[in-house]
Amino acid sequence: MRSLILTYAEMLLARGIAILGSFGVAILTARMLGPAERGRYYYIVTLAAIGMQLASLGIHSSNTYLIARTPALRAQIMANSGWIALVGGLAAAAGVLLFDLAIGEPEQNVLLIVVVLTLTPSLLLFLYLSNVAVALNRPRTFNGLIVLNSVFAIGAALLAAYPTPSLSGFLIAAVAASLIACIVAWFVLARDVKIPVAFDRPLFYLGIAFALRAHVATLLGFFMARMSVVVLRQYGGFSELGYWSVAAQIADALLILPATICLLLFPALVRVEGKARKDHYYAALLQITLLMVAVCVASALVAKPAITIVFGAAYEPAVAIILALLPGVFFIGVGSAASQFLSANGFPWSQVVAWLVGACLQGLLSVVLFRSAGVVGLAWIQSACAGFVCIWLLLISLRSARADGH
């Protein structure tokens, strides 16, 4: 037990350091670009993140599942991951650029296109590689990679801030940091194995059935978290998007804690069955629930002074947004434990349906109510729909756990 506690503590510490890096970038871009340009920066980075999620195909989940069971598959899985990141990442990036052109004003330029086309595959490859470290039960390698990724990001942003900060400089810095992180991660994980060049189709097909269900659920969850960005791009302004970006950055940071626990929880649940899996899940669910209560209450108390002091008085409108997002942060954190249990149990389609219904509900309410509810209303809608999905996942996971325990 002590070893497990230390592992969690080390990963949480590493994630905490990573949060400092992402917040450092957020603070620099917010203060030096202003709300409107910060909104543009966040929107472009979000386009790349959407492309990453589209192209991932859930392969990081199946990679974790396959390597946890058969570590010898690492070399070929890394090769496949590299090909999928490159080809799938470029295709998805092109798709989101076409989507942006269709919904927005014709503001695309060469830099935006190059940033999205480069950042999407690199973000995807780093996601794959960091999950390989977890699957190999090498949490310290994972910790080191995410800390280095954070250091590269803040270091590149600092270089971009001087002598003259600009939107293009910060975007180029984000791309450079991501590429360097991928190169380092690849060499660390490939150090003691020979990575083949060819793509292994049978191995890809072996994991794709599991991966696609995980992909759809993860993609829908990501769309729920980023849907408001698209709605604001279409119906609002970049200043509102700038306020939203600060609140969303805080919400994402708060979710690092349950995400870290669940990152270790999934392979642990895969390795056990029956009553042992149920007991492990119940313990993790209780821990995450108590943790999220404490985190969300503390965050609500310090939200206003923290935002106005750290990001500046110009971002005070973000306070109401983060307060409205906090219930959703709680529900997503708790729901993530249920989601990991269901994934370890074979990923039932009912889990996918929960996210599908939640995403459709949020999309409909966001578009219909935006004019009257505004940007804060979008945050409340997001939280309510996260609660809907959380309750659905809890019900089916508890029913499945009871069946496992008999």
Secondary structure, 3 states (H helix, E strand, C coil): CHHHHHHHHHHHHHHHHHHHHHHHHHHHHHHHHHHHHHHHHHHHHHHHHHHHHHHHCCHHHHHHHHHHHCHHHHHHHHHHHHHHHHHHHHHHHHHHHHHHHHHCCCCCCHHHHHHHHHHHHHHHHHHHHHHHHHHCCCHHHHHHHHHHHHHHHHHHHHHHHCCCCCHHHHHHHHHHHHHHHHHHHHHHHCCCCCCCCCCCHHHHHHHHHHHHHHHHHHHHHHHHHHHHHHHHHHHCCHHHHHHHHHHHHHHHHHCHHHHHHHHHHHHHHHCCCHHHHHHHHHHHHHHHHHHHHHHHHHHHHHHHHHHHHHCCHHHCCHHHHHHHHHHHHHHHHHHHHHHHHHHHCCCCHHHHHHHHHHHHHHHHHHHHHHHHHHHHHHHHHHHHHHHHHHHHHHHHHHHHHHHHHC
